[in-house]
Amino acid sequence: MAAAATALWPDPTALTLVVMAGAWAITTGCLELWAATRMRHERHARLWRISAAASVAAGVLLWLRPDAGAPAIALVLSLYALVVGGVRLAAAWREYRTHADHPSSPPRRPASGARLAH
């Protein structure tokens, strides 16, 4: 059914795709901003704010010009993926280094009566 609708009406389908991609990026950015606010005392919270800003900016760009065409949409989405992917890798690396520098206590044993999976 969706394939037939796409073949018969490609323009509304492309517009819907762009609007949904913009909504996804803005929603992701708002959730990242909320997460960064929750962990404001962490060293890498700044990276989450940068990622949130990039997500919201990409969503707004897609919503401002949904008729820009496939190459422009591909450019916005690919730049968004590169920036956010790099920032998330940097945040993960900082998180890893934080825990590698300060090893946590040894793993806890299961509660009495709990079984270990073998």
C-alpha positions as CSV (number, residue, x, y, z in Angstrom):
1,M,0.0,0.0,0.0
2,A,2.8,2.4,1.0
3,A,4.7,1.5,-2.1
4,A,1.7,2.3,-4.3
5,A,1.1,5.6,-2.6
6,T,4.8,6.5,-3.1
7,A,4.7,5.6,-6.8
8,L,1.4,7.4,-7.4
9,W,2.1,10.5,-5.3
10,P,5.9,11.0,-4.9
11,D,5.7,14.7,-4.0
12,P,3.5,14.4,-0.9
13,T,5.4,11.3,0.2
14,A,8.7,13.2,0.0
15,L,7.3,16.1,1.9
16,T,6.0,13.8,4.6
17,L,9.4,12.2,4.8
18,V,11.1,15.6,5.2
19,V,8.6,16.7,7.9
20,M,9.0,13.5,9.8
21,A,12.8,13.7,9.6
22,G,12.6,17.2,10.9
23,A,10.3,16.2,13.8
24,W,12.6,13.3,14.6
25,A,15.7,15.6,14.7
26,I,14.0,18.3,16.9
27,T,12.6,15.6,19.3
28,T,16.0,14.0,19.6
29,G,17.6,17.4,20.2
30,C,15.1,18.3,22.9
31,L,15.7,14.9,24.6
32,E,19.5,15.4,24.4
33,L,19.1,18.9,25.9
34,W,17.0,17.4,28.8
35,A,19.7,14.7,29.3
36,A,22.5,17.4,29.3
37,T,20.5,19.4,31.9
38,R,20.1,16.3,34.1
39,M,23.9,15.7,34.0
40,R,25.0,19.3,34.2
41,H,27.8,18.4,36.7
42,E,29.3,15.8,34.4
43,R,32.4,16.8,32.3
44,H,30.9,15.8,29.0
45,A,27.5,17.5,29.4
46,R,28.8,20.3,27.1
47,L,29.1,17.8,24.3
48,W,25.5,16.7,24.8
49,R,24.4,20.3,24.5
50,I,26.4,20.7,21.2
51,S,24.7,17.5,19.9
52,A,21.3,18.8,21.0
53,A,21.9,22.1,19.2
54,A,23.0,20.3,16.0
55,S,19.9,18.1,16.2
56,V,17.5,21.0,16.6
57,A,19.3,23.0,13.9
58,A,19.0,20.2,11.4
59,G,15.3,19.7,12.2
60,V,14.6,23.4,11.8
61,L,16.5,23.5,8.5
62,L,14.4,20.6,7.2
63,W,11.2,22.3,8.3
64,L,12.1,25.7,6.9
65,R,12.7,24.3,3.4
66,P,10.9,21.0,2.9
67,D,10.7,21.7,-0.8
68,A,14.5,22.1,-1.2
69,G,14.9,18.8,-3.0
70,A,16.6,15.5,-2.3
71,P,20.2,16.7,-2.7
72,A,19.7,19.5,-0.1
73,I,17.9,17.2,2.3
74,A,20.7,14.6,1.9
75,L,23.3,17.3,2.6
76,V,21.5,18.5,5.8
77,L,21.0,15.0,7.1
78,S,24.5,13.8,6.3
79,L,26.1,16.9,7.9
80,Y,23.8,16.3,10.9
81,A,24.9,12.7,11.1
82,L,28.6,13.5,10.9
83,V,28.5,16.3,13.5
84,V,26.3,14.5,16.0
85,G,28.1,11.2,15.5
86,G,31.4,12.9,16.1
87,V,30.1,14.6,19.2
88,R,28.6,11.4,20.6
89,L,31.9,9.6,20.0
90,A,33.7,12.3,21.9
91,A,31.2,12.1,24.7
92,A,31.5,8.3,24.9
93,W,35.3,8.6,24.9
94,R,35.3,11.1,27.7
95,E,32.9,8.9,29.7
96,Y,35.2,5.9,29.1
97,R,38.2,7.9,30.2
98,T,36.4,9.1,33.3
99,H,35.6,5.6,34.4
100,A,39.1,4.2,33.3
101,D,40.8,6.8,35.5
102,H,38.6,6.2,38.5
103,P,37.8,2.4,38.6
104,S,34.6,1.6,40.4
105,S,34.3,-0.9,43.2
106,P,34.6,-4.6,42.2
107,P,31.4,-6.1,40.7
108,R,28.8,-6.9,43.3
109,R,27.8,-10.5,44.0
110,P,24.2,-11.4,43.3
111,A,21.7,-11.3,46.2
112,S,21.3,-14.5,48.1
113,G,19.1,-17.0,46.3
114,A,19.9,-15.5,42.9
115,R,21.2,-17.8,40.3
116,L,24.0,-17.0,37.9
117,A,23.5,-17.7,34.3
118,H,26.1,-20.2,32.8
